Amino acid sequence: MWIREWKCRCPIDTADDFIHYLDQTGVSDTQSIEGCTGHKVMCRSLNGEMEIMLSTYWQSLDAMKAYAGDDIYKAVLYPDDYKYRIEPDTKVRVYEVNSIEEGH
């Protein structure tokens, strides 16, 4: 199993709308791909802004490439992202999960 993690910073006043937009774009697109097994959207207040992180879970790197393309470390950005005045990471982090402990 693999995890792909992307972050952005967003002004507090557009954060709720951006999270809704993220659900309609990045979350919806990843979840429609065979081999994507789930996701989490996490937020935290950071220096007067909201940091938003999307983690998606993948069965294989090939499944991840079906969404991200050959460069799985390049962020997938959407045309209206900047409408929300986000400061996106342009690179993502990819982790291989070595073990999963049930119930934790």
C-alpha positions as CSV (number, residue, x, y, z in Angstrom):
1,M,0.0,0.0,0.0
2,W,1.1,3.6,-0.8
3,I,0.1,7.0,0.5
4,R,0.3,10.1,-1.6
5,E,0.3,13.3,0.4
6,W,-0.3,16.9,-0.9
7,K,-0.6,20.1,1.1
8,C,-1.5,23.7,0.5
9,R,-2.0,26.8,2.6
10,C,-5.2,28.7,2.2
11,P,-6.6,31.9,3.7
12,I,-9.0,31.2,6.5
13,D,-11.8,33.1,4.7
14,T,-11.7,30.7,1.7
15,A,-10.8,27.5,3.4
16,D,-14.3,26.0,3.8
17,D,-15.1,26.7,0.1
18,F,-11.7,25.3,-1.0
19,I,-12.3,22.1,1.0
20,H,-15.7,21.7,-0.7
21,Y,-14.0,22.3,-4.1
22,L,-11.2,19.9,-3.3
23,D,-13.8,17.2,-2.6
24,Q,-15.4,17.9,-6.0
25,T,-12.0,17.8,-7.8
26,G,-9.0,15.9,-6.4
27,V,-10.9,13.7,-4.0
28,S,-13.6,12.8,-6.5
29,D,-11.0,12.1,-9.3
30,T,-8.8,9.9,-7.1
31,Q,-11.6,7.9,-5.7
32,S,-12.9,7.1,-9.2
33,I,-9.6,5.3,-10.0
34,E,-9.4,1.6,-9.5
35,G,-6.7,1.0,-7.0
36,C,-7.3,4.1,-4.9
37,T,-8.6,2.7,-1.6
38,G,-9.5,5.8,0.3
39,H,-8.5,9.3,1.4
40,K,-8.4,11.8,4.3
41,V,-8.6,15.5,4.3
42,M,-6.9,17.1,7.3
43,C,-6.7,20.8,8.3
44,R,-4.8,22.8,10.9
45,S,-4.6,26.5,11.7
46,L,-1.1,27.7,11.0
47,N,0.1,31.3,11.3
48,G,-3.3,32.8,10.5
49,E,-3.9,30.5,7.6
50,M,-5.3,27.0,7.2
51,E,-3.0,24.2,6.1
52,I,-5.0,21.6,4.2
53,M,-3.6,18.1,3.5
54,L,-5.0,15.5,1.2
55,S,-3.8,12.0,1.7
56,T,-4.9,9.3,-0.7
57,Y,-4.3,5.6,-0.3
58,W,-3.2,3.4,-3.2
59,Q,-2.8,-0.3,-3.8
60,S,0.1,0.2,-6.2
61,L,2.3,2.9,-7.9
62,D,0.6,2.0,-11.2
63,A,-2.8,2.9,-9.8
64,M,-1.3,6.2,-8.5
65,K,0.1,6.9,-12.0
66,A,-3.4,6.5,-13.4
67,Y,-4.2,9.7,-11.5
68,A,-0.9,11.6,-11.3
69,G,0.8,10.6,-14.6
70,D,4.3,9.2,-14.8
71,D,5.7,11.8,-12.4
72,I,3.9,10.7,-9.2
73,Y,5.7,13.4,-7.2
74,K,4.3,16.3,-9.3
75,A,1.1,17.8,-7.8
76,V,-2.1,17.6,-9.7
77,L,-3.5,21.1,-9.7
78,Y,-6.9,22.2,-11.0
79,P,-7.8,25.4,-13.0
80,D,-9.8,27.0,-10.3
81,D,-7.4,26.2,-7.4
82,Y,-6.1,29.8,-7.4
83,K,-9.6,31.2,-7.1
84,Y,-9.3,30.3,-3.4
85,R,-5.9,32.0,-3.1
86,I,-4.2,28.8,-2.1
87,E,-0.4,28.4,-1.9
88,P,-0.1,24.8,-3.1
89,D,2.9,22.5,-2.8
90,T,3.9,21.7,-6.3
91,K,5.5,18.4,-5.2
92,V,3.8,15.7,-3.2
93,R,5.2,13.1,-0.8
94,V,4.8,9.4,-1.5
95,Y,5.1,6.8,1.3
96,E,5.2,3.1,1.2
97,V,3.2,1.7,4.1
98,N,5.2,-1.1,5.8
99,S,2.6,-2.2,8.3
100,I,-0.9,-1.4,9.3
101,E,-2.0,-2.1,12.9
102,E,-5.7,-2.8,13.1
103,G,-7.6,-0.6,15.5
104,H,-5.1,2.2,15.6
